[in-house]
Amino acid sequence: MKLEKKPINFEDERGTITDIFVHEPIEHTTIITTKKGGVRGNHYHKVSVQHDYLVSGKFQVYYKMMDDGEIKTVEWNPGEFITWEKSEAHEFVALEDSTFITFVNGVRGGDDFEKDTYRLETPLHFSLKTL
């Protein structure tokens, strides 16, 4: 997982502009809202690369590479951008009502949503609490 803070590229009295991608093709984009306490993800992708940008709210993020059992966690805040490697399981637990944007290179949108989505039997945040 790569977590980075996206800088503001332009600011004036009207507000700000923040570039998310520059000269990078994206095949699918989705806006996701989640109520406090809601859980998203709990899956990984074998082929697709997923990127997530938090617009508002806050999440506790749980993640691990599928070939190693170590579950890690990080708090995700507005303006931060996460890139998930292939075969990196990820799960988001909303600490507040939140909105994020998911960008995917690979199979994901419409009828293809589940073609490269491999769900975990046990939520990562539950697994971490029982270790």
N, CA, C and O atoms as CSV, one atom per row, in Angstrom:
chain,resi,resn,atom,element,x,y,z
A,1,MET,N,N,0.838,-1.163,0.000
A,1,MET,CA,C,0.000,0.000,0.000
A,1,MET,C,C,0.887,1.231,0.000
A,1,MET,O,O,1.871,1.321,0.734
A,2,LYS,N,N,0.510,2.166,-0.838
A,2,LYS,CA,C,1.206,3.452,-0.865
A,2,LYS,C,C,0.192,4.518,-0.480
A,2,LYS,O,O,-0.833,4.669,-1.145
A,3,LEU,N,N,0.471,5.262,0.593
A,3,LEU,CA,C,-0.405,6.329,1.074
A,3,LEU,C,C,0.322,7.645,0.889
A,3,LEU,O,O,1.453,7.807,1.346
A,4,GLU,N,N,-0.329,8.591,0.216
A,4,GLU,CA,C,0.288,9.898,0.017
A,4,GLU,C,C,-0.740,11.007,0.143
A,4,GLU,O,O,-1.919,10.806,-0.146
A,5,LYS,N,N,-0.295,12.173,0.574
A,5,LYS,CA,C,-1.141,13.363,0.644
A,5,LYS,C,C,-1.019,14.077,-0.693
A,5,LYS,O,O,0.086,14.404,-1.125
A,6,LYS,N,N,-2.161,14.325,-1.357
A,6,LYS,CA,C,-2.153,15.025,-2.635
A,6,LYS,C,C,-2.058,16.531,-2.373
A,6,LYS,O,O,-2.857,17.073,-1.608
A,7,PRO,N,N,-1.096,17.210,-2.995
A,7,PRO,CA,C,-0.956,18.650,-2.771
A,7,PRO,C,C,-2.010,19.447,-3.542
A,7,PRO,O,O,-2.533,18.986,-4.556
A,8,ILE,N,N,-2.305,20.621,-3.057
A,8,ILE,CA,C,-3.173,21.549,-3.782
A,8,ILE,C,C,-2.333,22.137,-4.919
A,8,ILE,O,O,-1.248,22.668,-4.680
A,9,ASN,N,N,-2.834,22.042,-6.155
A,9,ASN,CA,C,-2.102,22.547,-7.314
A,9,ASN,C,C,-2.388,24.010,-7.615
A,9,ASN,O,O,-1.564,24.699,-8.216
A,10,PHE,N,N,-3.561,24.482,-7.195
A,10,PHE,CA,C,-3.936,25.869,-7.462
A,10,PHE,C,C,-4.929,26.317,-6.404
A,10,PHE,O,O,-5.814,25.556,-6.012
A,11,GLU,N,N,-4.780,27.558,-5.942
A,11,GLU,CA,C,-5.713,28.089,-4.952
A,11,GLU,C,C,-5.904,29.581,-5.176
A,11,GLU,O,O,-4.939,30.314,-5.394
A,12,ASP,N,N,-7.157,30.025,-5.120
A,12,ASP,CA,C,-7.476,31.449,-5.147
A,12,ASP,C,C,-8.736,31.670,-4.326
A,12,ASP,O,O,-9.157,30.770,-3.600
A,13,GLU,N,N,-9.342,32.834,-4.422
A,13,GLU,CA,C,-10.507,33.163,-3.601
A,13,GLU,C,C,-11.703,32.249,-3.859
A,13,GLU,O,O,-12.599,32.171,-3.018
A,14,ARG,N,N,-11.740,31.553,-4.998
A,14,ARG,CA,C,-12.847,30.646,-5.312
A,14,ARG,C,C,-12.705,29.291,-4.652
A,14,ARG,O,O,-13.700,28.600,-4.436
A,15,GLY,N,N,-11.472,28.896,-4.325
A,15,GLY,CA,C,-11.220,27.576,-3.753
A,15,GLY,C,C,-9.916,26.985,-4.263
A,15,GLY,O,O,-8.970,27.710,-4.570
A,16,THR,N,N,-9.876,25.652,-4.351
A,16,THR,CA,C,-8.640,24.965,-4.720
A,16,THR,C,C,-8.861,23.977,-5.857
A,16,THR,O,O,-9.989,23.579,-6.149
A,17,ILE,N,N,-7.753,23.589,-6.495
A,17,ILE,CA,C,-7.725,22.522,-7.495
A,17,ILE,C,C,-6.619,21.560,-7.086
A,17,ILE,O,O,-5.479,21.965,-6.859
A,18,THR,N,N,-6.969,20.283,-6.996
A,18,THR,CA,C,-6.004,19.231,-6.656
A,18,THR,C,C,-6.002,18.203,-7.775
A,18,THR,O,O,-7.036,17.599,-8.059
A,19,ASP,N,N,-4.855,17.993,-8.415
A,19,ASP,CA,C,-4.732,16.972,-9.451
A,19,ASP,C,C,-4.605,15.604,-8.796
A,19,ASP,O,O,-3.811,15.416,-7.874
A,20,ILE,N,N,-5.389,14.656,-9.278
A,20,ILE,CA,C,-5.301,13.289,-8.780
A,20,ILE,C,C,-4.402,12.466,-9.700
A,20,ILE,O,O,-3.476,11.804,-9.230
A,21,PHE,N,N,-4.666,12.502,-10.999
A,21,PHE,CA,C,-3.841,11.817,-11.996
A,21,PHE,C,C,-3.418,12.816,-13.052
A,21,PHE,O,O,-4.202,13.677,-13.452
A,22,VAL,N,N,-2.176,12.703,-13.504
A,22,VAL,CA,C,-1.677,13.515,-14.606
A,22,VAL,C,C,-1.030,12.555,-15.597
A,22,VAL,O,O,-0.066,11.867,-15.261
A,23,HIS,N,N,-1.553,12.510,-16.804
A,23,HIS,CA,C,-1.029,11.655,-17.879
A,23,HIS,C,C,-1.062,10.166,-17.532
A,23,HIS,O,O,-0.172,9.416,-17.933
A,24,GLU,N,N,-2.078,9.739,-16.791
A,24,GLU,CA,C,-2.254,8.327,-16.465
A,24,GLU,C,C,-3.674,7.921,-16.830
A,24,GLU,O,O,-4.629,8.546,-16.369
A,25,PRO,N,N,-3.829,6.894,-17.642
A,25,PRO,CA,C,-5.183,6.451,-18.001
A,25,PRO,C,C,-5.851,5.695,-16.848
A,25,PRO,O,O,-5.206,4.933,-16.129
A,26,ILE,N,N,-7.146,5.923,-16.694
A,26,ILE,CA,C,-7.945,5.233,-15.689
A,26,ILE,C,C,-9.147,4.628,-16.410
A,26,ILE,O,O,-9.810,5.309,-17.192
A,27,GLU,N,N,-9.427,3.361,-16.151
A,27,GLU,CA,C,-10.504,2.665,-16.856
A,27,GLU,C,C,-11.858,2.755,-16.158
A,27,GLU,O,O,-12.894,2.583,-16.800
A,28,HIS,N,N,-11.863,3.023,-14.846
A,28,HIS,CA,C,-13.128,3.022,-14.105
A,28,HIS,C,C,-13.001,3.964,-12.909
A,28,HIS,O,O,-11.972,3.986,-12.234
A,29,THR,N,N,-14.054,4.742,-12.654
A,29,THR,CA,C,-14.089,5.653,-11.513
A,29,THR,C,C,-15.450,5.555,-10.832
A,29,THR,O,O,-16.482,5.524,-11.502
A,30,THR,N,N,-15.451,5.506,-9.511
A,30,THR,CA,C,-16.679,5.398,-8.738
A,30,THR,C,C,-16.597,6.303,-7.517
A,30,THR,O,O,-15.545,6.399,-6.886
A,31,ILE,N,N,-17.706,6.971,-7.175
A,31,ILE,CA,C,-17.813,7.731,-5.935
A,31,ILE,C,C,-18.572,6.866,-4.935
A,31,ILE,O,O,-19.656,6.362,-5.231
A,32,ILE,N,N,-17.993,6.699,-3.748
A,32,ILE,CA,C,-18.573,5.835,-2.729
A,32,ILE,C,C,-18.816,6.642,-1.455
A,32,ILE,O,O,-17.906,7.294,-0.944
A,33,THR,N,N,-20.051,6.594,-0.943
A,33,THR,CA,C,-20.353,7.206,0.348
A,33,THR,C,C,-20.566,6.085,1.359
A,33,THR,O,O,-21.063,5.009,1.025
A,34,THR,N,N,-20.180,6.361,2.595
A,34,THR,CA,C,-20.288,5.356,3.653
A,34,THR,C,C,-20.673,6.044,4.957
A,34,THR,O,O,-20.066,7.041,5.346
A,35,LYS,N,N,-21.669,5.511,5.615
A,35,LYS,CA,C,-22.100,6.024,6.917
A,35,LYS,C,C,-21.129,5.570,8.007
A,35,LYS,O,O,-20.481,4.532,7.868
A,36,LYS,N,N,-21.029,6.337,9.080
A,36,LYS,CA,C,-20.175,5.980,10.222
A,36,LYS,C,C,-20.465,4.542,10.646
A,36,LYS,O,O,-21.622,4.160,10.823
A,37,GLY,N,N,-19.400,3.746,10.809
A,37,GLY,CA,C,-19.527,2.343,11.197
A,37,GLY,C,C,-19.634,1.389,10.023
A,37,GLY,O,O,-19.502,0.178,10.198
A,38,GLY,N,N,-19.874,1.916,8.819
A,38,GLY,CA,C,-19.978,1.073,7.630
A,38,GLY,C,C,-18.629,0.497,7.231
A,38,GLY,O,O,-17.585,1.100,7.481
A,39,VAL,N,N,-18.661,-0.681,6.606
A,39,VAL,CA,C,-17.443,-1.372,6.173
A,39,VAL,C,C,-17.473,-1.521,4.657
A,39,VAL,O,O,-18.480,-1.947,4.090
A,40,ARG,N,N,-16.380,-1.174,4.006
A,40,ARG,CA,C,-16.223,-1.322,2.553
A,40,ARG,C,C,-15.003,-2.185,2.270
A,40,ARG,O,O,-14.112,-2.327,3.107
A,41,GLY,N,N,-14.986,-2.752,1.083
A,41,GLY,CA,C,-13.823,-3.529,0.654
A,41,GLY,C,C,-13.890,-4.955,1.162
A,41,GLY,O,O,-14.835,-5.692,0.881
A,42,ASN,N,N,-12.855,-5.332,1.923
A,42,ASN,CA,C,-12.667,-6.699,2.397
A,42,ASN,C,C,-12.509,-7.653,1.217
A,42,ASN,O,O,-13.132,-8.712,1.150
A,43,HIS,N,N,-11.649,-7.230,0.290
A,43,HIS,CA,C,-11.371,-8.017,-0.905
A,43,HIS,C,C,-9.992,-7.646,-1.455
A,43,HIS,O,O,-9.312,-6.769,-0.923
A,44,TYR,N,N,-9.598,-8.325,-2.521
A,44,TYR,CA,C,-8.364,-7.983,-3.234
A,44,TYR,C,C,-8.610,-8.231,-4.717
A,44,TYR,O,O,-9.623,-8.809,-5.111
A,45,HIS,N,N,-7.648,-7.776,-5.535
A,45,HIS,CA,C,-7.719,-7.941,-6.990
A,45,HIS,C,C,-6.438,-8.610,-7.471
A,45,HIS,O,O,-5.347,-8.246,-7.033
A,46,LYS,N,N,-6.560,-9.573,-8.356
A,46,LYS,CA,C,-5.386,-10.261,-8.902
A,46,LYS,C,C,-4.789,-9.525,-10.094
A,46,LYS,O,O,-3.585,-9.614,-10.336
A,47,VAL,N,N,-5.621,-8.797,-10.843
A,47,VAL,CA,C,-5.171,-8.153,-12.077
A,47,VAL,C,C,-5.230,-6.628,-11.990
A,47,VAL,O,O,-4.325,-5.938,-12.461
A,48,SER,N,N,-6.278,-6.119,-11.398
A,48,SER,CA,C,-6.526,-4.674,-11.368
A,48,SER,C,C,-5.683,-3.970,-10.304
A,48,SER,O,O,-5.341,-4.548,-9.273
A,49,VAL,N,N,-5.358,-2.701,-10.588
A,49,VAL,CA,C,-4.726,-1.824,-9.606
A,49,VAL,C,C,-5.774,-0.799,-9.196
A,49,VAL,O,O,-6.354,-0.125,-10.047
A,50,GLN,N,N,-6.016,-0.680,-7.905
A,50,GLN,CA,C,-7.034,0.223,-7.375
A,50,GLN,C,C,-6.367,1.393,-6.659
A,50,GLN,O,O,-5.378,1.220,-5.947
A,51,HIS,N,N,-6.927,2.590,-6.860
A,51,HIS,CA,C,-6.484,3.808,-6.193
A,51,HIS,C,C,-7.708,4.406,-5.506
A,51,HIS,O,O,-8.809,4.357,-6.055
A,52,ASP,N,N,-7.529,4.968,-4.316
A,52,ASP,CA,C,-8.639,5.562,-3.577
A,52,ASP,C,C,-8.234,6.930,-3.046
A,52,ASP,O,O,-7.157,7.098,-2.476
A,53,TYR,N,N,-9.121,7.910,-3.246
A,53,TYR,CA,C,-8.906,9.282,-2.765
A,53,TYR,C,C,-10.028,9.649,-1.813
A,53,TYR,O,O,-11.200,9.611,-2.188
A,54,LEU,N,N,-9.675,10.009,-0.565
A,54,LEU,CA,C,-10.682,10.357,0.430
A,54,LEU,C,C,-11.037,11.835,0.317
A,54,LEU,O,O,-10.195,12.710,0.519
A,55,VAL,N,N,-12.304,12.094,-0.011
A,55,VAL,CA,C,-12.809,13.455,-0.170
A,55,VAL,C,C,-13.184,14.035,1.191
A,55,VAL,O,O,-12.797,15.158,1.515
A,56,SER,N,N,-13.943,13.270,1.996
A,56,SER,CA,C,-14.382,13.757,3.300
A,56,SER,C,C,-14.586,12.589,4.253
A,56,SER,O,O,-14.800,11.455,3.826
A,57,GLY,N,N,-14.518,12.880,5.551
A,57,GLY,CA,C,-14.711,11.854,6.558
A,57,GLY,C,C,-13.397,11.264,7.032
A,57,GLY,O,O,-12.344,11.892,6.927
A,58,LYS,N,N,-13.472,10.043,7.558
A,58,LYS,CA,C,-12.281,9.376,8.085
A,58,LYS,C,C,-12.550,7.878,8.143
A,58,LYS,O,O,-13.657,7.450,8.473
A,59,PHE,N,N,-11.537,7.090,7.822
A,59,PHE,CA,C,-11.628,5.629,7.882
A,59,PHE,C,C,-10.460,5.058,8.663
A,59,PHE,O,O,-9.390,5.663,8.733
A,60,GLN,N,N,-10.673,3.888,9.250
A,60,GLN,CA,C,-9.583,3.026,9.692
A,60,GLN,C,C,-9.438,2.016,8.563
A,60,GLN,O,O,-10.404,1.346,8.201
A,61,VAL,N,N,-8.244,1.904,8.011
A,61,VAL,CA,C,-7.990,1.023,6.872
A,61,VAL,C,C,-7.169,-0.171,7.347
A,61,VAL,O,O,-6.187,-0.015,8.072
A,62,TYR,N,N,-7.585,-1.359,6.930
A,62,TYR,CA,C,-6.889,-2.610,7.237
A,62,TYR,C,C,-6.440,-3.211,5.918
A,62,TYR,O,O,-7.176,-3.174,4.932
A,63,TYR,N,N,-5.221,-3.770,5.895
A,63,TYR,CA,C,-4.709,-4.307,4.637
A,63,TYR,C,C,-3.635,-5.363,4.887
A,63,TYR,O,O,-3.007,-5.400,5.946
A,64,LYS,N,N,-3.442,-6.217,3.886
A,64,LYS,CA,C,-2.381,-7.221,3.930
A,64,LYS,C,C,-2.169,-7.783,2.537
A,64,LYS,O,O,-3.092,-7.820,1.724
A,65,MET,N,N,-0.956,-8.219,2.269
A,65,MET,CA,C,-0.662,-8.953,1.045
A,65,MET,C,C,-1.181,-10.372,1.244
A,65,MET,O,O,-1.036,-10.944,2.325
A,66,MET,N,N,-1.783,-10.939,0.208
A,66,MET,CA,C,-2.389,-12.261,0.344
A,66,MET,C,C,-1.369,-13.366,0.578
A,66,MET,O,O,-1.725,-14.421,1.102
A,67,ASP,N,N,-0.104,-13.153,0.204
A,67,ASP,CA,C,0.906,-14.193,0.395
A,67,ASP,C,C,1.619,-14.074,1.744
A,67,ASP,O,O,2.566,-14.813,2.014
A,68,ASP,N,N,1.163,-13.137,2.596
A,68,ASP,CA,C,1.749,-13.014,3.936
A,68,ASP,C,C,0.627,-12.627,4.891
A,68,ASP,O,O,-0.204,-11.782,4.558
A,69,GLY,N,N,0.595,-13.219,6.045
A,69,GLY,CA,C,-0.549,-13.068,6.938
A,69,GLY,C,C,-0.595,-11.812,7.776
A,69,GLY,O,O,-1.536,-11.631,8.549
A,70,GLU,N,N,0.402,-10.924,7.648
A,70,GLU,CA,C,0.453,-9.755,8.519
A,70,GLU,C,C,-0.571,-8.699,8.120
A,70,GLU,O,O,-0.514,-8.147,7.021
A,71,ILE,N,N,-1.504,-8.424,9.022
A,71,ILE,CA,C,-2.510,-7.385,8.800
A,71,ILE,C,C,-1.986,-6.087,9.393
A,71,ILE,O,O,-1.538,-6.040,10.539
A,72,LYS,N,N,-2.054,-5.039,8.587
A,72,LYS,CA,C,-1.612,-3.712,9.024
A,72,LYS,C,C,-2.813,-2.778,9.017
A,72,LYS,O,O,-3.835,-3.070,8.394
A,73,THR,N,N,-2.683,-1.652,9.715
A,73,THR,CA,C,-3.776,-0.686,9.759
A,73,THR,C,C,-3.223,0.732,9.735
A,73,THR,O,O,-2.109,0.990,10.191
A,74,VAL,N,N,-4.020,1.638,9.198
A,74,VAL,CA,C,-3.659,3.051,9.143
A,74,VAL,C,C,-4.950,3.864,9.145
A,74,VAL,O,O,-5.972,3.407,8.633
A,75,GLU,N,N,-4.907,5.061,9.716
A,75,GLU,CA,C,-6.052,5.965,9.649
A,75,GLU,C,C,-5.953,6.744,8.338
A,75,GLU,O,O,-4.878,7.220,7.971
A,76,TRP,N,N,-7.077,6.871,7.637
A,76,TRP,CA,C,-7.134,7.527,6.328
A,76,TRP,C,C,-7.925,8.816,6.482
A,76,TRP,O,O,-9.057,8.810,6.968
A,77,ASN,N,N,-7.311,9.932,6.059
A,77,ASN,CA,C,-7.880,11.260,6.250
A,77,ASN,C,C,-8.119,11.970,4.917
A,77,ASN,O,O,-7.519,11.600,3.908
A,78,PRO,N,N,-8.986,12.983,4.902
A,78,PRO,CA,C,-9.285,13.699,3.653
A,78,PRO,C,C,-8.026,14.232,2.966
A,78,PRO,O,O,-7.090,14.701,3.613
A,79,GLY,N,N,-8.036,14.143,1.629
A,79,GLY,CA,C,-6.902,14.596,0.831
A,79,GLY,C,C,-5.828,13.550,0.645
A,79,GLY,O,O,-4.855,13.783,-0.073
A,80,GLU,N,N,-5.989,12.384,1.288
A,80,GLU,CA,C,-4.993,11.320,1.151
A,80,GLU,C,C,-5.407,10.337,0.064
A,80,GLU,O,O,-6.590,10.089,-0.164
A,81,PHE,N,N,-4.404,9.791,-0.590
A,81,PHE,CA,C,-4.556,8.954,-1.774
A,81,PHE,C,C,-3.843,7.634,-1.512
A,81,PHE,O,O,-2.672,7.618,-1.136
A,82,ILE,N,N,-4.554,6.527,-1.713
A,82,ILE,CA,C,-3.979,5.197,-1.496
A,82,ILE,C,C,-3.927,4.448,-2.821
A,82,ILE,O,O,-4.884,4.480,-3.594
A,83,THR,N,N,-2.813,3.777,-3.080
A,83,THR,CA,C,-2.685,2.881,-4.222
A,83,THR,C,C,-2.475,1.474,-3.678
A,83,THR,O,O,-1.588,1.239,-2.857
A,84,TRP,N,N,-3.307,0.534,-4.151
A,84,TRP,CA,C,-3.241,-0.862,-3.710
A,84,TRP,C,C,-2.513,-1.689,-4.758
A,84,TRP,O,O,-2.803,-1.587,-5.950
A,85,GLU,N,N,-1.577,-2.501,-4.314
A,85,GLU,CA,C,-0.883,-3.423,-5.210
A,85,GLU,C,C,-1.811,-4.587,-5.565
A,85,GLU,O,O,-2.779,-4.860,-4.856
A,86,LYS,N,N,-1.507,-5.256,-6.650
A,86,LYS,CA,C,-2.250,-6.471,-6.990
A,86,LYS,C,C,-2.075,-7.463,-5.838
A,86,LYS,O,O,-0.992,-7.569,-5.263
A,87,SER,N,N,-3.141,-8.185,-5.509
A,87,SER,CA,C,-3.165,-9.190,-4.432
A,87,SER,C,C,-2.961,-8.592,-3.048
A,87,SER,O,O,-2.511,-9.281,-2.132
A,88,GLU,N,N,-3.291,-7.317,-2.891
A,88,GLU,CA,C,-3.242,-6.689,-1.574
A,88,GLU,C,C,-4.680,-6.485,-1.083
A,88,GLU,O,O,-5.415,-5.650,-1.610
A,89,ALA,N,N,-5.063,-7.256,-0.070
A,89,ALA,CA,C,-6.417,-7.156,0.478
A,89,ALA,C,C,-6.562,-5.824,1.203
A,89,ALA,O,O,-5.629,-5.344,1.846
A,90,HIS,N,N,-7.761,-5.233,1.086
A,90,HIS,CA,C,-8.010,-3.935,1.715
A,90,HIS,C,C,-9.444,-3.860,2.216
A,90,HIS,O,O,-10.376,-4.390,1.611
A,91,GLU,N,N,-9.581,-3.175,3.353
A,91,GLU,CA,C,-10.883,-3.009,3.981
A,91,GLU,C,C,-10.914,-1.644,4.667
A,91,GLU,O,O,-9.928,-1.214,5.265
A,92,PHE,N,N,-12.064,-0.969,4.569
A,92,PHE,CA,C,-12.237,0.362,5.125
A,92,PHE,C,C,-13.383,0.341,6.138
A,92,PHE,O,O,-14.478,-0.122,5.819
A,93,VAL,N,N,-13.142,0.838,7.357
A,93,VAL,CA,C,-14.182,0.964,8.369
A,93,VAL,C,C,-14.353,2.465,8.636
A,93,VAL,O,O,-13.415,3.135,9.068
A,94,ALA,N,N,-15.557,2.984,8.374
A,94,ALA,CA,C,-15.801,4.417,8.485
A,94,ALA,C,C,-15.862,4.864,9.943
A,94,ALA,O,O,-16.665,4.359,10.728
A,95,LEU,N,N,-15.008,5.808,10.289
A,95,LEU,CA,C,-15.015,6.404,11.624
A,95,LEU,C,C,-15.969,7.594,11.679
A,95,LEU,O,O,-16.362,8.045,12.755
A,96,GLU,N,N,-16.334,8.092,10.498
A,96,GLU,CA,C,-17.279,9.199,10.334
A,96,GLU,C,C,-18.031,8.949,9.033
A,96,GLU,O,O,-17.600,8.121,8.230
A,97,ASP,N,N,-19.141,9.642,8.804
A,97,ASP,CA,C,-19.751,9.623,7.478
A,97,ASP,C,C,-18.680,10.095,6.499
A,97,ASP,O,O,-18.025,11.108,6.742
A,98,SER,N,N,-18.495,9.371,5.398
A,98,SER,CA,C,-17.342,9.615,4.525
A,98,SER,C,C,-17.691,9.463,3.049
A,98,SER,O,O,-18.656,8.794,2.682
A,99,THR,N,N,-16.877,10.105,2.216
A,99,THR,CA,C,-16.988,9.980,0.766
A,99,THR,C,C,-15.593,9.795,0.184
A,99,THR,O,O,-14.677,10.562,0.482
A,100,PHE,N,N,-15.439,8.752,-0.663
A,100,PHE,CA,C,-14.171,8.590,-1.368
A,100,PHE,C,C,-14.426,8.238,-2.819
A,100,PHE,O,O,-15.517,7.812,-3.197
A,101,ILE,N,N,-13.392,8.427,-3.619
A,101,ILE,CA,C,-13.454,8.116,-5.049
A,101,ILE,C,C,-12.477,6.983,-5.311
A,101,ILE,O,O,-11.316,7.044,-4.907
A,102,THR,N,N,-12.956,5.947,-5.993
A,102,THR,CA,C,-12.120,4.810,-6.375
A,102,THR,C,C,-11.834,4.888,-7.864
A,102,THR,O,O,-12.737,5.107,-8.673
A,103,PHE,N,N,-10.570,4.707,-8.217
A,103,PHE,CA,C,-10.112,4.693,-9.603
A,103,PHE,C,C,-9.465,3.331,-9.844
A,103,PHE,O,O,-8.661,2.880,-9.029
A,104,VAL,N,N,-9.803,2.676,-10.942
A,104,VAL,CA,C,-9.259,1.339,-11.198
A,104,VAL,C,C,-8.694,1.246,-12.613
A,104,VAL,O,O,-9.310,1.690,-13.582
A,105,ASN,N,N,-7.513,0.660,-12.698
A,105,ASN,CA,C,-6.946,0.237,-13.975
A,105,ASN,C,C,-7.131,-1.265,-14.016
A,105,ASN,O,O,-6.482,-1.999,-13.270
A,106,GLY,N,N,-8.022,-1.727,-14.893
A,106,GLY,CA,C,-8.319,-3.149,-14.978
A,106,GLY,C,C,-9.815,-3.379,-14.944
A,106,GLY,O,O,-10.605,-2.436,-14.973
A,107,VAL,N,N,-10.190,-4.637,-14.881
A,107,VAL,CA,C,-11.597,-5.041,-14.907
A,107,VAL,C,C,-12.275,-4.568,-13.630
A,107,VAL,O,O,-11.809,-4.886,-12.536
A,108,ARG,N,N,-13.369,-3.811,-13.744
A,108,ARG,CA,C,-14.069,-3.407,-12.529
A,108,ARG,C,C,-15.487,-2.896,-12.773
A,108,ARG,O,O,-16.390,-3.321,-12.054
A,109,GLY,N,N,-15.738,-2.027,-13.725
A,109,GLY,CA,C,-17.006,-1.322,-13.819
A,109,GLY,C,C,-18.179,-2.125,-14.358
A,109,GLY,O,O,-18.006,-3.124,-15.055
A,110,GLY,N,N,-19.384,-1.661,-14.017
A,110,GLY,CA,C,-20.611,-2.233,-14.555
A,110,GLY,C,C,-20.737,-3.719,-14.291
A,110,GLY,O,O,-20.579,-4.170,-13.157
A,111,ASP,N,N,-21.024,-4.489,-15.347
A,111,ASP,CA,C,-21.189,-5.946,-15.222
A,111,ASP,C,C,-19.883,-6.658,-14.885
A,111,ASP,O,O,-19.904,-7.821,-14.481
A,112,ASP,N,N,-18.745,-5.978,-15.044
A,112,ASP,CA,C,-17.440,-6.587,-14.776
A,112,ASP,C,C,-16.997,-6.438,-13.322
A,112,ASP,O,O,-15.899,-6.869,-12.967
A,113,PHE,N,N,-17.839,-5.831,-12.469
A,113,PHE,CA,C,-17.436,-5.483,-11.108
A,113,PHE,C,C,-16.808,-6.652,-10.351
A,113,PHE,O,O,-15.783,-6.473,-9.693
A,114,GLU,N,N,-17.392,-7.826,-10.427
A,114,GLU,CA,C,-16.916,-8.964,-9.628
A,114,GLU,C,C,-15.894,-9.841,-10.351
A,114,GLU,O,O,-15.397,-10.800,-9.762
A,115,LYS,N,N,-15.571,-9.545,-11.590
A,115,LYS,CA,C,-14.667,-10.425,-12.347
A,115,LYS,C,C,-13.245,-10.472,-11.795
A,115,LYS,O,O,-12.555,-11.477,-11.968
A,116,ASP,N,N,-12.793,-9.406,-11.134
A,116,ASP,CA,C,-11.461,-9.405,-10.528
A,116,ASP,C,C,-11.547,-8.947,-9.066
A,116,ASP,O,O,-10.638,-8.294,-8.554
A,117,THR,N,N,-12.637,-9.294,-8.419
A,117,THR,CA,C,-12.819,-8.980,-7.007
A,117,THR,C,C,-12.914,-10.296,-6.245
A,117,THR,O,O,-13.834,-11.086,-6.458
A,118,TYR,N,N,-11.951,-10.521,-5.353
A,118,TYR,CA,C,-11.884,-11.758,-4.584
A,118,TYR,C,C,-12.167,-11.419,-3.118
A,118,TYR,O,O,-11.336,-10.818,-2.437
A,119,ARG,N,N,-13.335,-11.807,-2.651
A,119,ARG,CA,C,-13.801,-11.474,-1.305
A,119,ARG,C,C,-13.127,-12.362,-0.254
A,119,ARG,O,O,-12.865,-13.542,-0.487
A,120,LEU,N,N,-12.860,-11.767,0.893
A,120,LEU,CA,C,-12.284,-12.503,2.016
A,120,LEU,C,C,-13.413,-13.081,2.862
A,120,LEU,O,O,-14.453,-12.445,3.032
A,121,GLU,N,N,-13.213,-14.280,3.388
A,121,GLU,CA,C,-14.246,-14.907,4.219
A,121,GLU,C,C,-14.421,-14.187,5.546
A,121,GLU,O,O,-15.543,-14.037,6.030
A,122,THR,N,N,-13.312,-13.741,6.137
A,122,THR,CA,C,-13.352,-13.054,7.423
A,122,THR,C,C,-12.873,-11.613,7.235
A,122,THR,O,O,-11.805,-11.394,6.662
A,123,PRO,N,N,-13.633,-10.643,7.700
A,123,PRO,CA,C,-13.190,-9.246,7.577
A,123,PRO,C,C,-11.821,-9.034,8.224
A,123,PRO,O,O,-11.536,-9.598,9.280
A,124,LEU,N,N,-10.983,-8.228,7.592
A,124,LEU,CA,C,-9.638,-7.989,8.114
A,124,LEU,C,C,-9.673,-7.373,9.510
A,124,LEU,O,O,-8.867,-7.742,10.364
A,125,HIS,N,N,-10.591,-6.444,9.753
A,125,HIS,CA,C,-10.622,-5.808,11.069
A,125,HIS,C,C,-11.035,-6.797,12.155
A,125,HIS,O,O,-10.605,-6.662,13.301
A,126,PHE,N,N,-11.845,-7.770,11.824
A,126,PHE,CA,C,-12.210,-8.816,12.782
A,126,PHE,C,C,-11.031,-9.746,13.028
A,126,PHE,O,O,-10.771,-10.140,14.165
A,127,SER,N,N,-10.316,-10.098,11.960
A,127,SER,CA,C,-9.144,-10.975,12.085
A,127,SER,C,C,-8.081,-10.361,12.964
A,127,SER,O,O,-7.452,-11.048,13.769
A,128,LEU,N,N,-7.879,-9.048,12.806
A,128,LEU,CA,C,-6.834,-8.363,13.591
A,128,LEU,C,C,-7.192,-8.373,15.076
A,128,LEU,O,O,-6.306,-8.517,15.918
A,129,LYS,N,N,-8.468,-8.224,15.409
A,129,LYS,CA,C,-8.896,-8.195,16.805
A,129,LYS,C,C,-8.757,-9.559,17.474
A,129,LYS,O,O,-8.637,-9.640,18.696
A,130,THR,N,N,-8.772,-10.643,16.673
A,130,THR,CA,C,-8.714,-11.978,17.269
A,130,THR,C,C,-7.295,-12.539,17.304
A,130,THR,O,O,-7.085,-13.636,17.821
A,131,LEU,N,N,-6.324,-11.813,16.767
A,131,LEU,CA,C,-4.941,-12.318,16.768
A,131,LEU,C,C,-4.319,-12.196,18.139
A,131,LEU,O,O,-3.162,-12.571,18.328
